[in-house]
Amino acid sequence: MEEDTTIEILKIQGQDKILYQLVAPLIMNPDVLRYNNGYPFKTSENFQWYIAVSKSQNVLGFIPLEMRNKKKCIINNYFATDDCHDNILSLLLHEIICDFQHARNSSILLTAIVQTQHQALFKTLGFKVIQHWKLYQKMQKEV
């Protein structure tokens, strides 16, 4: 990815038609499914997707956020391209955290099921490990 590439974060509801146009080529790609350890990506009306796109509208990464209730949200799948991978995930996570810090009068519990290799990145953003598994860590942050 070129250094002067501008990244925009789109926020799209879980069943908006544009969502499918943006992410379908990725979430049906065998390499992206391998990145997600073979688990399919899901969405519903309870999801809001944060999608990083380049100036040319190429999808660079995404985080689907499931709103379980007014006090709890879950990140259970995510993806970022190889180029500037950690930067893209960091930008997406910052946007999610910022949205909750500015939009709520009370705190919300943000839970993330994080691939083990991304644990350090989530820790730098204030997430704490609450459960360990072989391939994943369950992490939480109060926002």
DSSP file with accessible surface (Angstrom, degrees, kcal/mol):
  #  RESIDUE AA STRUCTURE BP1 BP2  ACC     N-H-->O    O-->H-N    N-H-->O    O-->H-N    TCO  KAPPA ALPHA  PHI   PSI    X-CA   Y-CA   Z-CA
    1    1 A M              0   0   68      0, 0.0    83,-0.1     0, 0.0     2,-0.1   0.000 360.0 360.0 360.0 131.8    0.0    0.0    0.0
    2    2 A E    >   -     0   0  137      1,-0.1     3,-1.5     2,-0.1     0, 0.0  -0.367 360.0-123.6 -69.3 148.5    1.4    3.4   -1.0
    3    3 A E  T 3  S+     0   0  204      1,-0.3    -1,-0.1    -2,-0.1     0, 0.0   0.813 108.9  54.2 -64.1 -31.8    2.2    5.8    1.9
    4    4 A D  T 3  S+     0   0  122      2,-0.1     2,-0.3     0, 0.0    -1,-0.3   0.378  78.6 124.0 -87.0   7.4   -0.1    8.6    0.4
    5    5 A T    <   -     0   0   39     -3,-1.5     2,-0.4     1,-0.1    49,-0.0  -0.515  57.5-139.1 -69.2 127.1   -3.1    6.3    0.3
    6    6 A T        -     0   0   85     -2,-0.3    49,-0.6     2,-0.0     2,-0.5  -0.750  12.7-152.6 -87.2 132.8   -6.0    7.8    2.2
    7    7 A I  E     -A   54   0A  37     -2,-0.4     2,-0.4    47,-0.2    47,-0.2  -0.926   8.6-166.5-109.2 128.4   -8.0    5.3    4.2
    8    8 A E  E     -A   53   0A 103     45,-2.7    45,-2.8    -2,-0.5     2,-0.6  -0.903  13.9-140.0-111.4 140.0  -11.6    6.0    4.9
    9    9 A I  E     -A   52   0A  33     -2,-0.4     2,-0.3    43,-0.2    43,-0.2  -0.909  17.9-162.1-101.6 116.7  -13.6    4.0    7.5
   10   10 A L  E     -A   51   0A  36     41,-3.2    41,-2.6    -2,-0.6     2,-0.5  -0.755   6.5-151.9 -94.7 145.5  -17.2    3.3    6.4
   11   11 A K  E     +A   50   0A  85     -2,-0.3     2,-0.4    39,-0.2    39,-0.2  -0.973  22.5 175.4-120.1 115.2  -19.9    2.3    8.9
   12   12 A I  E     -A   49   0A  13     37,-2.5    37,-3.5    -2,-0.5    -2,-0.0  -0.977  30.9-116.4-129.1 132.6  -22.5    0.1    7.3
   13   13 A Q  E >   -A   48   0A  98     -2,-0.4     3,-1.9    35,-0.2    35,-0.2  -0.303  38.0-104.8 -64.5 152.3  -25.5   -1.7    8.9
   14   14 A G  T 3  S+     0   0    1     33,-2.6    31,-0.2     1,-0.3    34,-0.1   0.556 114.5  33.2 -61.0 -17.3  -25.4   -5.5    8.8
   15   15 A Q  T 3  S+     0   0  110     32,-0.2    -1,-0.3    30,-0.1     2,-0.2   0.236  81.2 130.5-126.0  18.7  -28.0   -6.0    6.1
   16   16 A D    X>  -     0   0   78     -3,-1.9     3,-1.2     1,-0.1     4,-1.0  -0.486  61.6-129.6 -70.6 135.8  -27.3   -3.0    3.9
   17   17 A K  H 3> S+     0   0  170      1,-0.3     4,-1.5    -2,-0.2     3,-0.3   0.846 106.1  60.7 -58.1 -34.6  -27.0   -4.0    0.2
   18   18 A I  H 3> S+     0   0   69      1,-0.2     4,-2.2     2,-0.2    -1,-0.3   0.847  95.5  63.8 -64.9 -29.2  -23.7   -2.0   -0.2
   19   19 A L  H <> S+     0   0    2     -3,-1.2     4,-2.7     1,-0.2     5,-0.4   0.946 102.6  47.5 -57.5 -49.0  -22.2   -4.2    2.5
   20   20 A Y  H  X S+     0   0  104     -4,-1.0     4,-2.0    -3,-0.3    -1,-0.2   0.893 110.6  51.9 -63.0 -38.1  -22.5   -7.3    0.4
   21   21 A Q  H  < S+     0   0  137     -4,-1.5    -1,-0.2     1,-0.2    -2,-0.2   0.891 114.8  43.0 -65.1 -37.3  -21.1   -5.5   -2.6
   22   22 A L  H  < S+     0   0   28     -4,-2.2     4,-0.2    -5,-0.2    37,-0.2   0.916 126.4  25.4 -76.1 -45.5  -18.0   -4.4   -0.6
   23   23 A V  H >X S+     0   0    3     -4,-2.7     4,-3.0    -5,-0.2     3,-0.9   0.676  95.8  85.9-101.2 -16.4  -17.2   -7.5    1.3
   24   24 A A  H 3X S+     0   0   30     -4,-2.0     4,-1.5    -5,-0.4     5,-0.2   0.904  88.7  54.5 -54.6 -44.0  -18.5  -10.5   -0.7
   25   25 A P  H 34 S+     0   0   91      0, 0.0    -1,-0.3     0, 0.0    -2,-0.1   0.845 117.3  38.6 -60.9 -28.1  -15.4  -10.8   -2.9
   26   26 A L  H X4 S+     0   0   31     -3,-0.9     3,-1.8    -4,-0.2     6,-0.3   0.926 113.1  50.3 -84.6 -49.9  -13.3  -11.0    0.3
   27   27 A I  H 3< S+     0   0   40     -4,-3.0    14,-0.3     1,-0.3    -3,-0.2   0.670 113.6  47.8 -71.5 -10.5  -15.4  -13.2    2.6
   28   28 A M  T 3< S+     0   0  145     -4,-1.5    -1,-0.3    -5,-0.3    -2,-0.2   0.431  88.0 107.0-102.4   0.4  -15.9  -15.8   -0.1
   29   29 A N    <>  -     0   0   53     -3,-1.8     4,-2.4    -5,-0.2     3,-0.4  -0.631  69.9-139.3 -81.0 126.9  -12.2  -15.8   -0.9
   30   30 A P  H  > S+     0   0   81      0, 0.0     4,-2.3     0, 0.0     5,-0.2   0.851 102.7  54.8 -56.3 -34.9  -10.5  -19.0    0.3
   31   31 A D  H  > S+     0   0  102      2,-0.2     4,-2.0     1,-0.2     5,-0.1   0.893 109.3  46.7 -66.0 -39.1   -7.4  -17.1    1.5
   32   32 A V  H  > S+     0   0    5     -3,-0.4     4,-1.6    -6,-0.3    -1,-0.2   0.906 111.0  51.9 -70.4 -38.4   -9.6  -14.8    3.6
   33   33 A L  H  <>S+     0   0   51     -4,-2.4     5,-3.3     1,-0.2     6,-0.4   0.903 108.9  50.8 -63.7 -37.7  -11.4  -17.8    5.0
   34   34 A R  H ><5S+     0   0  154     -4,-2.3     3,-2.1     3,-0.2    -1,-0.2   0.912 105.9  55.5 -63.8 -41.1   -8.1  -19.4    5.9
   35   35 A Y  H 3<5S+     0   0   38     -4,-2.0    -1,-0.2     1,-0.3    -2,-0.2   0.875 108.1  49.5 -55.3 -36.7   -7.1  -16.1    7.7
   36   36 A N  T ><5S-     0   0    2     -4,-1.6     3,-1.9    -5,-0.1    -1,-0.3   0.088 123.0-109.1 -92.1  21.2  -10.3  -16.5    9.7
   37   37 A N  T < 5S-     0   0   62     -3,-2.1    -3,-0.2     1,-0.3    -2,-0.1   0.800  71.1 -59.5  55.1  33.2   -9.3  -20.1   10.5
   38   38 A G  T 3 <S+     0   0   54     -5,-3.3    -1,-0.3     1,-0.3    -4,-0.2   0.407 101.0 134.8  82.8  -3.4  -12.1  -21.5    8.2
   39   39 A Y    <   -     0   0  129     -3,-1.9    -1,-0.3    -6,-0.4    -3,-0.1  -0.629  54.6-123.0 -81.6 136.3  -14.9  -19.8   10.1
   40   40 A P        -     0   0   83      0, 0.0     2,-0.3     0, 0.0   -12,-0.1  -0.367  23.2-113.5 -73.7 156.0  -17.5  -18.1    7.9
   41   41 A F        -     0   0   23    -14,-0.3     2,-0.3    -2,-0.1    -8,-0.0  -0.699  35.6-161.7 -87.2 140.1  -18.3  -14.4    8.4
   42   42 A K        +     0   0  125     -2,-0.3     2,-0.3    22,-0.0    35,-0.1  -0.870  12.9 175.3-122.0 159.2  -21.8  -13.7    9.7
   43   43 A T        +     0   0   40     -2,-0.3     2,-0.3     4,-0.0   -28,-0.1  -0.971   5.3 161.0-154.6 161.2  -24.1  -10.6    9.7
   44   44 A S    >   -     0   0   32     -2,-0.3     3,-1.9     0, 0.0   -30,-0.3  -0.925  61.6 -74.3-161.7-175.5  -27.6   -9.7   10.7
   45   45 A E  T 3  S+     0   0  138     -2,-0.3   -31,-0.2     1,-0.3   -30,-0.1   0.693 125.7  65.3 -66.2 -14.3  -29.5   -6.5   11.5
   46   46 A N  T 3  S+     0   0   80    -32,-0.1    21,-3.3   -33,-0.1     2,-0.3   0.384  89.3  88.5 -87.6   3.4  -27.7   -6.5   14.9
   47   47 A F  E <   - B   0  66A  23     -3,-1.9   -33,-2.6    19,-0.2     2,-0.4  -0.787  53.2-167.3-104.8 147.6  -24.3   -5.9   13.2
   48   48 A Q  E     -AB  13  65A  33     17,-2.5    17,-2.7    -2,-0.3     2,-0.5  -0.998  19.0-147.4-125.4 127.8  -22.5   -2.7   12.2
   49   49 A W  E     -AB  12  64A   4    -37,-3.5   -37,-2.5    -2,-0.4     2,-0.6  -0.817   5.3-156.6 -99.1 132.4  -19.6   -3.2   10.0
   50   50 A Y  E     -AB  11  63A   5     13,-2.5    13,-2.5    -2,-0.5     2,-0.5  -0.946  20.7-174.0-103.9 118.9  -16.5   -1.0   10.1
   51   51 A I  E     -AB  10  62A   0    -41,-2.6   -41,-3.2    -2,-0.6     2,-0.6  -0.972  18.4-147.8-125.0 124.7  -14.8   -1.2    6.7
   52   52 A A  E     -AB   9  61A   0      9,-2.7     8,-3.4    -2,-0.5     9,-1.2  -0.805  24.8-179.7 -90.3 122.8  -11.5    0.4    5.8
   53   53 A V  E     -AB   8  59A   0    -45,-2.8   -45,-2.7    -2,-0.6     6,-0.2  -0.949  21.5-127.3-124.9 148.2  -11.4    1.4    2.1
   54   54 A S  E >   -A    7   0A   9      4,-2.5     3,-2.5    -2,-0.4   -47,-0.2  -0.299  39.8 -93.9 -81.4 173.1   -8.7    3.0    0.0
   55   55 A K  T 3  S+     0   0  168    -49,-0.6    -1,-0.1     1,-0.3   -48,-0.1   0.846 130.1  53.7 -56.6 -32.8   -9.1    6.1   -2.1
   56   56 A S  T 3  S-     0   0   82      2,-0.1    -1,-0.3     1,-0.0    -2,-0.0   0.283 122.8-108.4 -87.4  11.9   -9.8    3.8   -5.0
   57   57 A Q    <   +     0   0   99     -3,-2.5     2,-0.4     1,-0.3    -2,-0.1   0.690  67.4 150.4  68.7  23.5  -12.6    2.1   -3.0
   58   58 A N        -     0   0  101      1,-0.0    -4,-2.5     2,-0.0     2,-0.5  -0.723  51.4-118.6 -81.0 133.9  -10.6   -1.2   -2.5
   59   59 A V  E     +B   53   0A  23     -2,-0.4    -6,-0.2    -6,-0.2     3,-0.1  -0.614  34.1 176.4 -76.1 123.8  -11.6   -2.9    0.8
   60   60 A L  E     -     0   0A  19     -8,-3.4    21,-3.0    -2,-0.5     2,-0.3   0.627  61.7 -31.6-101.1 -20.2   -8.4   -3.1    3.0
   61   61 A G  E     -BC  52  80A   0     -9,-1.2    -9,-2.7    19,-0.3    -1,-0.4  -0.943  54.2-154.6 175.4 167.5  -10.1   -4.6    6.0
   62   62 A F  E     -BC  51  79A   0     17,-2.7    17,-2.3    -2,-0.3   -11,-0.2  -0.992   9.5-157.4-158.1 155.4  -13.2   -4.8    8.1
   63   63 A I  E     -B   50   0A   0    -13,-2.5   -13,-2.5    -2,-0.3     2,-0.5  -0.943  15.4-151.4-134.5 113.2  -14.5   -5.5   11.6
   64   64 A P  E     -B   49   0A   3      0, 0.0    12,-0.6     0, 0.0     2,-0.5  -0.748  14.4-158.5 -81.6 129.8  -18.1   -6.6   12.0
   65   65 A L  E     -BD  48  75A   0    -17,-2.7   -17,-2.5    -2,-0.5     2,-0.6  -0.948   2.4-151.9-114.4 118.6  -19.4   -5.5   15.4
   66   66 A E  E     -BD  47  74A  39      8,-2.9     8,-2.6    -2,-0.5     2,-0.9  -0.807   6.7-146.4 -93.9 124.0  -22.4   -7.3   16.8
   67   67 A M  E     + D   0  73A  52    -21,-3.3     6,-0.2    -2,-0.6     3,-0.1  -0.799  21.0 175.3 -88.5 104.0  -24.6   -5.3   19.2
   68   68 A R  E     -     0   0A 126      4,-1.8     2,-0.3    -2,-0.9    -1,-0.2   0.862  66.0 -36.4 -77.6 -41.6  -25.8   -7.8   21.8
   69   69 A N  E >  S- D   0  72A  93      3,-1.7     3,-0.8    -3,-0.2    -1,-0.3  -0.917  78.7 -70.2-162.6-171.4  -27.6   -5.2   23.9
   70   70 A K  T 3  S+     0   0  171     -2,-0.3     3,-0.1     1,-0.2    -3,-0.0   0.668 131.1  36.5 -68.7 -14.1  -27.1   -1.6   25.0
   71   71 A K  T 3  S+     0   0  110      1,-0.2    38,-2.9    37,-0.1     2,-0.4   0.426 112.9  55.9-116.1  -3.2  -24.2   -2.6   27.3
   72   72 A K  E <   +De  69 109A  69     -3,-0.8    -4,-1.8    36,-0.2    -3,-1.7  -0.980  49.8 174.1-143.1 129.6  -22.4   -5.3   25.3
   73   73 A C  E     -De  67 110A   1     36,-2.2    38,-2.9    -2,-0.4     2,-0.4  -0.968  16.2-148.8-130.9 148.7  -20.9   -5.6   21.9
   74   74 A I  E     -De  66 111A  12     -8,-2.6    -8,-2.9    -2,-0.3     2,-0.6  -0.963  12.0-164.0-125.5 132.1  -18.9   -8.4   20.3
   75   75 A I  E     +De  65 112A   0     36,-2.8    38,-3.0    -2,-0.4   -10,-0.1  -0.969  27.2 155.4-104.9 115.7  -16.1   -8.5   17.8
   76   76 A N        +     0   0   61    -12,-0.6     2,-0.3    -2,-0.6    -1,-0.1   0.485  61.1  21.5-121.8 -10.5  -15.9  -12.1   16.6
   77   77 A N        +     0   0   17    -13,-0.5    -1,-0.4   -35,-0.1     2,-0.3  -0.976  62.4 160.0-150.8 153.5  -14.4  -11.9   13.2
   78   78 A Y        -     0   0    3     -2,-0.3     2,-0.3   -15,-0.2   -15,-0.2  -0.969  14.8-158.9-165.4 168.1  -12.2   -9.4   11.3
   79   79 A F  E     +C   62   0A  17    -17,-2.3   -17,-2.7    -2,-0.3     2,-0.3  -0.983   7.8 178.8-155.7 146.2   -9.9   -9.1    8.4
   80   80 A A  E     -C   61   0A   0     -2,-0.3   -19,-0.3   -19,-0.3     5,-0.1  -0.984  33.4-110.2-146.5 143.5   -7.1   -6.9    7.1
   81   81 A T        -     0   0   32    -21,-3.0     7,-0.2    -2,-0.3   -21,-0.1  -0.229  34.0-108.2 -66.8 162.1   -5.0   -7.2    4.0
   82   82 A D  S >  S+     0   0  142      2,-0.1     3,-1.6     3,-0.1     2,-0.4   0.885  98.3  86.1 -60.3 -42.3   -1.3   -8.0    4.3
   83   83 A D  T 3  S-     0   0   96      1,-0.3    -2,-0.1     2,-0.1     5,-0.1  -0.483 119.4 -14.1 -65.0 118.8   -0.1   -4.5    3.4
   84   84 A C  T 3> S+     0   0   63     -2,-0.4     4,-2.6     3,-0.1    -1,-0.3   0.849  86.5 167.1  56.8  38.1   -0.1   -2.5    6.7
   85   85 A H  H <> S+     0   0   27     -3,-1.6     4,-2.4     1,-0.2     5,-0.2   0.915  71.7  42.1 -48.3 -57.7   -2.2   -5.2    8.4
   86   86 A D  H  > S+     0   0   92      1,-0.2     4,-2.6     2,-0.2    -1,-0.2   0.871 113.0  54.6 -64.7 -35.3   -1.7   -4.0   11.9
   87   87 A N  H  > S+     0   0   81      2,-0.2     4,-2.6     1,-0.2    -1,-0.2   0.925 109.2  47.6 -62.7 -44.0   -2.2   -0.3   10.9
   88   88 A I  H  X S+     0   0    0     -4,-2.6     4,-2.4     2,-0.2     5,-0.2   0.948 113.7  46.3 -64.2 -48.6   -5.6   -1.2    9.3
   89   89 A L  H  X S+     0   0    0     -4,-2.4     4,-2.8    -5,-0.2     5,-0.2   0.922 112.8  51.4 -60.4 -41.1   -6.8   -3.2   12.3
   90   90 A S  H  X S+     0   0   25     -4,-2.6     4,-2.8    -5,-0.2    -2,-0.2   0.922 109.2  49.6 -62.1 -44.3   -5.7   -0.4   14.6
   91   91 A L  H  X S+     0   0   62     -4,-2.6     4,-2.0     2,-0.2    -1,-0.2   0.922 112.8  47.6 -60.1 -44.5   -7.5    2.3   12.6
   92   92 A L  H  X S+     0   0    0     -4,-2.4     4,-2.1     2,-0.2    -2,-0.2   0.934 113.5  46.9 -63.5 -45.4  -10.7    0.2   12.6
   93   93 A L  H  X S+     0   0    1     -4,-2.8     4,-2.8     1,-0.2     5,-0.2   0.907 110.0  53.2 -65.0 -41.2  -10.5   -0.5   16.4
   94   94 A H  H  X S+     0   0  100     -4,-2.8     4,-2.8    -5,-0.2    -1,-0.2   0.907 108.8  50.8 -58.6 -41.4   -9.7    3.2   17.1
   95   95 A E  H  X S+     0   0   61     -4,-2.0     4,-2.5    -5,-0.2    -2,-0.2   0.918 111.1  47.5 -63.9 -43.9  -12.9    4.1   15.2
   96   96 A I  H  X S+     0   0    0     -4,-2.1     4,-2.0     2,-0.2    -2,-0.2   0.954 114.8  45.6 -61.6 -50.3  -15.0    1.7   17.1
   97   97 A I  H  X S+     0   0   12     -4,-2.8     4,-2.4     1,-0.2    -2,-0.2   0.932 113.2  50.0 -60.8 -45.5  -13.7    2.8   20.5
   98   98 A C  H  X S+     0   0   49     -4,-2.8     4,-2.0    -5,-0.2     5,-0.2   0.912 107.5  54.3 -61.0 -43.7  -14.0    6.4   19.6
   99   99 A D  H  X S+     0   0   41     -4,-2.5     4,-1.5     1,-0.2    -1,-0.2   0.912 111.9  44.0 -57.4 -43.6  -17.6    6.0   18.4
  100  100 A F  H  X S+     0   0    9     -4,-2.0     4,-1.0     1,-0.2    -1,-0.2   0.870 110.8  53.9 -73.2 -34.1  -18.6    4.4   21.8
  101  101 A Q  H  < S+     0   0  111     -4,-2.4    -1,-0.2     1,-0.2    -2,-0.2   0.857 117.6  36.9 -67.2 -32.5  -16.7    7.0   23.8
  102  102 A H  H  < S+     0   0  146     -4,-2.0    -1,-0.2    -5,-0.2    -2,-0.2   0.681 117.3  48.9 -92.6 -19.2  -18.5    9.8   22.1
  103  103 A A  H  < S+     0   0   82     -4,-1.5     2,-0.4    -5,-0.2    -2,-0.2   0.575  99.3  68.3-100.5  -9.1  -22.0    8.3   21.7
  104  104 A R     <  -     0   0   87     -4,-1.0     4,-0.1    -5,-0.1     3,-0.0  -0.875  52.2-159.9-120.4 146.5  -22.8    6.9   25.1
  105  105 A N  S    S+     0   0  182     -2,-0.4     2,-0.3     2,-0.1    -1,-0.1   0.664  88.2  40.5 -88.3 -22.8  -23.5    8.4   28.5
  106  106 A S  S    S-     0   0   62      1,-0.1    37,-0.0    37,-0.0     2,-0.0  -0.832  97.1 -90.8-122.3 166.1  -22.6    5.2   30.2
  107  107 A S        -     0   0   50     -2,-0.3     2,-0.3    35,-0.0    -2,-0.1  -0.290  32.8-154.1 -75.8 159.7  -19.9    2.6   29.6
  108  108 A I        -     0   0    2     35,-2.5    35,-3.1    -4,-0.1     2,-0.7  -0.967  17.0-123.6-131.5 145.8  -20.2   -0.4   27.3
  109  109 A L  E     -eF  72 142A  54    -38,-2.9   -36,-2.2    -2,-0.3     2,-0.6  -0.840  23.2-162.6 -93.5 116.9  -18.4   -3.7   27.5
  110  110 A L  E     -eF  73 141A   1     31,-2.9    31,-2.1    -2,-0.7     2,-0.4  -0.907   8.0-169.2-102.4 114.9  -16.6   -4.4   24.2
  111  111 A T  E     -eF  74 140A   1    -38,-2.9   -36,-2.8    -2,-0.6     2,-0.4  -0.881   1.8-169.9-106.3 138.5  -15.6   -8.1   23.9
  112  112 A A  E     -eF  75 139A   0     27,-3.2    27,-3.0    -2,-0.4     2,-0.8  -0.996  21.5-148.8-131.8 130.9  -13.3   -9.4   21.2
  113  113 A I  E     - F   0 138A  25    -38,-3.0     2,-0.4    -2,-0.4    25,-0.2  -0.895  36.4-167.8 -93.2 108.4  -12.5  -12.9   20.1
  114  114 A V  E     - F   0 137A   0     23,-3.1    23,-2.7    -2,-0.8     2,-0.1  -0.841  24.9-117.5-111.8 132.3   -8.9  -12.2   19.0
  115  115 A Q  E >   - F   0 136A   1     -2,-0.4     3,-2.6    21,-0.2     4,-0.4  -0.434  34.6-117.2 -62.4 139.8   -6.6  -14.5   17.0
  116  116 A T  G >  S+     0   0   54     19,-2.3     3,-1.6     1,-0.3     4,-0.4   0.860 113.5  58.6 -51.4 -38.8   -3.6  -15.2   19.2
  117  117 A Q  G 3  S+     0   0  130      1,-0.3    -1,-0.3    18,-0.3     4,-0.2   0.663 107.0  48.9 -69.4 -12.1   -1.2  -13.5   16.8
  118  118 A H  G <> S+     0   0   10     -3,-2.6     4,-2.0     1,-0.1    -1,-0.3   0.385  79.4 101.3-105.3   4.1   -3.2  -10.2   17.2
  119  119 A Q  H <> S+     0   0   37     -3,-1.6     4,-2.5    -4,-0.4     5,-0.2   0.897  79.4  52.5 -56.5 -44.6   -3.3  -10.3   21.0
  120  120 A A  H  > S+     0   0   70     -4,-0.4     4,-2.0     1,-0.2    -1,-0.2   0.897 107.4  52.4 -61.7 -40.6   -0.5   -7.7   21.4
  121  121 A L  H  > S+     0   0   23     -3,-0.2     4,-0.7     1,-0.2    -1,-0.2   0.939 111.5  45.5 -61.1 -46.9   -2.2   -5.2   19.1
  122  122 A F  H ><>S+     0   0    0     -4,-2.0     5,-2.1     1,-0.2     3,-0.9   0.889 109.5  56.7 -65.5 -36.3   -5.5   -5.4   21.0
  123  123 A K  H ><5S+     0   0  115     -4,-2.5     3,-2.1     1,-0.3    -1,-0.2   0.896 100.0  57.8 -61.3 -39.4   -3.5   -5.1   24.3
  124  124 A T  H 3<5S+     0   0  109     -4,-2.0    -1,-0.3     1,-0.3    -2,-0.2   0.749 104.7  53.3 -64.1 -20.0   -2.0   -1.8   23.1
  125  125 A L  T <<5S-     0   0   17     -3,-0.9    -1,-0.3    -4,-0.7    -2,-0.2   0.245 129.4 -94.8 -98.1  10.2   -5.6   -0.5   22.7
  126  126 A G  T < 5S+     0   0   30     -3,-2.1     2,-0.2     1,-0.3    16,-0.2   0.518  75.5 142.9  95.3   6.8   -6.5   -1.4   26.3
  127  127 A F      < -     0   0    4     -5,-2.1     2,-0.4    -6,-0.1    -1,-0.3  -0.576  35.0-152.2 -78.8 145.0   -8.1   -4.8   25.9
  128  128 A K  E     -G  140   0A 146     12,-2.6    12,-2.2    -2,-0.2     2,-0.3  -0.943  18.4-114.8-120.0 139.4   -7.4   -7.4   28.6
  129  129 A V  E     +G  139   0A  35     -2,-0.4    10,-0.3    10,-0.2     3,-0.1  -0.528  36.2 166.9 -71.0 129.3   -7.3  -11.2   28.2
  130  130 A I  E     +     0   0A  84      8,-3.5     2,-0.3     1,-0.4     9,-0.2   0.526  67.8  20.1-117.5 -13.8  -10.1  -12.9   30.1
  131  131 A Q  E     -G  138   0A  85      7,-1.4     7,-2.9     2,-0.0     2,-0.4  -0.963  65.5-147.2-157.2 139.2   -9.9  -16.3   28.6
  132  132 A H  E     +G  137   0A 129     -2,-0.3     2,-0.3     5,-0.2     5,-0.2  -0.895  19.3 168.4-109.1 137.1   -7.3  -18.3   26.6
  133  133 A W        -     0   0  106      3,-2.4    -2,-0.0    -2,-0.4   -17,-0.0  -0.794  48.7 -96.4-128.7 179.9   -7.9  -20.9   23.9
  134  134 A K  S    S+     0   0  192     -2,-0.3    -1,-0.1     1,-0.2   -18,-0.0   0.950 118.6  14.0 -65.0 -51.1   -5.5  -22.5   21.5
  135  135 A L  S    S+     0   0   82    -20,-0.1   -19,-2.3   -19,-0.1     2,-0.3   0.572 127.9  43.2-100.9 -12.5   -6.1  -20.2   18.5
  136  136 A Y  E     -F  115   0A  28    -21,-0.3    -3,-2.4   -20,-0.1     2,-0.4  -0.895  56.8-149.2-136.3 160.6   -7.9  -17.3   20.2
  137  137 A Q  E     -FG 114 132A   9    -23,-2.7   -23,-3.1    -2,-0.3     2,-0.7  -0.996  19.6-137.3-125.6 135.2   -8.0  -15.1   23.2
  138  138 A K  E     +FG 113 131A  53     -7,-2.9    -8,-3.5    -2,-0.4    -7,-1.4  -0.852  34.6 179.3 -90.5 120.5  -11.2  -13.6   24.6
  139  139 A M  E     -FG 112 129A   0    -27,-3.0   -27,-3.2    -2,-0.7     2,-0.3  -0.899  11.5-163.8-125.1 152.6  -10.4  -10.0   25.4
  140  140 A Q  E     -FG 111 128A  45    -12,-2.2   -12,-2.6    -2,-0.3     2,-0.3  -0.970   9.2-176.8-137.4 155.1  -12.5   -7.2   26.9
  141  141 A K  E     -F  110   0A  41    -31,-2.1   -31,-2.9    -2,-0.3     2,-0.5  -0.975  23.2-135.6-147.3 132.6  -12.3   -3.4   27.2
  142  142 A E  E      F  109   0A 135     -2,-0.3   -33,-0.2   -16,-0.2   -35,-0.0  -0.792 360.0 360.0 -88.8 126.5  -14.8   -1.1   28.9
  143  143 A V              0   0   20    -35,-3.1   -35,-2.5    -2,-0.5   -45,-0.0  -0.912 360.0 360.0-115.1 360.0  -15.5    1.9   26.7
